[in-house]
């Protein structure tokens, strides 16, 4: 037999299942930001910002990510794909300023990066992995300055003719696991593929 609910509890449960109790406030639409408007920090961002101020010389919130690519890489297409993501997402064009003693988010209207290739093919093959890792590790150990955009660093390294790595050092104040693995990387792959197809069709 099931639980012995009183009539009042049954009626309450039925109302809840029909969504009539109003226990959850309806989600409010997020208003579009006005151009040039500064934005308060979220609670999670405030925590990161405060900790970063207390330990300015430590890379507490640097998030290292490595993207491996095998095959012929079109660097110009990858660069265009990366910049298209920056155009689409304000969060990754954001820095943090202090106004009247309070931190705020400030979104840059335009942000364009380049991806110069660091070519390691001139050193012995067995040393290349260690050399690439050393470059990325050095980047990851330097704190990102929260008042400056971009709040990430990129290193595109060619290890062999058809083997590249894109090393990213990202600030956790604007990136998290969801943003990296559910948004950034899938969009980068999709945009790169679309641009390659477009380049082929134009030839």
C-alpha positions in Angstrom: 0.0 0.0 0.0 1.1 3.6 -0.6 1.6 6.3 2.0 -1.5 7.2 4.0 -1.9 10.9 3.1 -4.5 13.0 4.9 -7.0 14.7 2.6 -5.4 18.1 3.2 -2.0 16.7 2.3 -3.5 15.1 -0.8 -5.0 18.4 -1.9 -1.8 20.2 -1.3 0.2 17.6 -3.3 -2.2 17.8 -6.2 -2.0 21.6 -6.3 1.8 21.3 -6.2 1.8 18.8 -9.1 -0.5 21.2 -11.1 1.9 24.1 -10.5 -0.7 26.1 -8.5 1.3 26.7 -5.3 3.7 29.3 -6.8 6.6 27.9 -4.8 9.0 28.9 -7.5 9.0 32.5 -8.7 8.8 32.8 -12.5 12.1 33.5 -14.2 12.4 37.1 -15.2 13.8 37.9 -18.6 17.3 39.3 -18.5 17.2 42.9 -19.7 19.6 43.8 -22.6 22.7 45.7 -21.4 22.9 49.3 -22.6 26.0 50.2 -24.6 28.8 51.2 -22.3 26.9 50.2 -19.2 28.9 48.7 -16.3 27.4 45.7 -14.7 27.5 44.5 -11.0 29.4 41.2 -10.3 27.5 38.0 -9.6 28.1 36.5 -6.1 30.5 33.9 -7.5 32.4 36.6 -9.4 32.7 38.7 -6.2 34.3 35.8 -4.4 36.9 35.3 -7.2 37.6 39.0 -7.4 38.2 39.4 -3.7 40.5 36.4 -3.5 42.4 37.7 -6.6 42.9 41.0 -4.9 44.2 39.3 -1.7 46.7 37.2 -3.7 47.6 39.3 -6.7 50.9 37.4 -7.4 49.3 34.0 -7.4 47.4 32.4 -10.4 44.6 31.1 -8.1 41.9 31.3 -10.8 43.9 30.5 -13.9 42.2 27.6 -15.8 44.5 25.8 -18.3 42.9 24.1 -21.2 44.7 22.2 -24.1 43.1 21.6 -27.5 44.8 18.9 -29.6 44.5 19.0 -33.3 45.8 16.4 -35.8 45.7 17.0 -39.5 46.4 19.9 -41.8 45.5 23.1 -39.8 44.3 26.3 -41.5 45.5 28.8 -39.0 43.6 31.7 -40.5 40.3 29.8 -40.3 41.0 28.9 -36.7 41.7 32.5 -35.9 38.5 33.7 -37.6 36.5 31.0 -35.7 38.0 32.2 -32.4 37.3 35.8 -33.1 33.7 35.0 -34.1 33.2 33.4 -30.7 34.5 36.6 -29.1 32.1 38.6 -31.2 29.1 36.5 -30.1 29.8 36.3 -26.3 30.2 39.5 -24.2 31.4 37.5 -21.2 34.7 36.8 -23.0 35.2 40.5 -23.8 34.8 41.5 -20.2 37.2 43.0 -17.7 36.7 44.4 -14.2 36.9 48.0 -13.1 36.5 49.6 -9.7 34.0 52.5 -9.4 33.6 54.3 -6.1 35.3 51.4 -4.3 33.1 48.7 -5.9 34.0 46.3 -8.7 32.0 46.2 -11.9 32.1 44.3 -15.1 33.0 46.3 -18.2 32.4 44.8 -21.7 34.6 45.8 -24.5 32.7 46.5 -27.7 35.2 44.7 -30.0 38.0 42.3 -29.2 40.1 40.6 -31.9 43.0 38.3 -31.2 45.7 36.8 -33.4 47.1 33.3 -33.1 50.8 33.4 -34.1 52.2 29.9 -34.5 55.1 28.8 -32.3 56.9 26.3 -34.5 58.8 23.6 -32.6 59.8 21.5 -35.6 63.3 22.9 -35.4 64.1 21.0 -32.2 64.5 17.2 -31.8 61.2 15.4 -32.0 61.6 13.8 -28.6 62.0 17.2 -27.0 58.9 18.9 -28.5 56.3 17.7 -26.1 58.3 18.9 -23.1 59.0 22.2 -24.8 55.3 22.8 -25.6 54.3 21.9 -22.0 56.9 24.3 -20.6 55.6 27.2 -22.7 52.0 26.5 -21.6 53.0 26.0 -18.0 54.9 29.3 -17.9 51.7 31.1 -19.2 49.5 29.4 -16.7 51.7 30.5 -13.7 51.3 34.2 -14.5 48.1 35.8 -13.0 45.7 37.4 -15.4 45.2 41.1 -14.8 41.4 41.5 -14.2 41.3 45.1 -15.3 42.5 44.2 -18.8 41.0 42.3 -21.7 41.3 39.6 -22.8 41.1 37.6 -19.6 42.8 34.7 -21.3 46.0 33.8 -23.1 46.5 31.7 -26.1 49.5 29.8 -27.5 49.2 27.9 -30.8 52.1 25.5 -31.1 53.1 23.4 -34.1 54.8 20.2 -33.0 54.8 18.4 -36.4 53.5 19.1 -39.9 50.1 17.8 -38.9 50.0 18.1 -35.2 49.1 21.3 -33.3 48.1 22.3 -29.8 46.2 25.3 -28.7 47.0 26.1 -25.1 44.6 28.4 -23.3 45.0 30.0 -19.9 41.5 31.3 -18.9 40.3 33.3 -15.9 37.8 31.5 -13.9 35.9 34.8 -13.3 34.6 34.7 -16.8 35.0 31.0 -17.7 33.9 27.8 -16.0 33.6 24.2 -17.1 30.2 24.7 -18.7 31.4 27.7 -20.7 34.6 25.9 -21.9 33.2 22.4 -22.7 29.6 23.1 -23.6 30.0 26.4 -25.4 33.5 27.4 -26.4 35.0 24.2 -27.7 31.9 23.0 -29.6 31.5 26.4 -31.2 35.1 26.6 -32.1 35.0 23.2 -33.8 31.7 24.0 -35.6 32.9 27.4 -36.8 36.3 26.1 -37.9 34.6 23.3 -39.9 32.2 25.8 -41.5 34.9 28.2 -42.5 37.0 25.4 -44.1 34.0 24.3 -46.2 33.4 28.0 -47.1 37.0 28.4 -48.2 36.8 25.3 -50.3 33.6 26.4 -52.0 35.2 29.8 -52.9 38.1 28.3 -54.7 
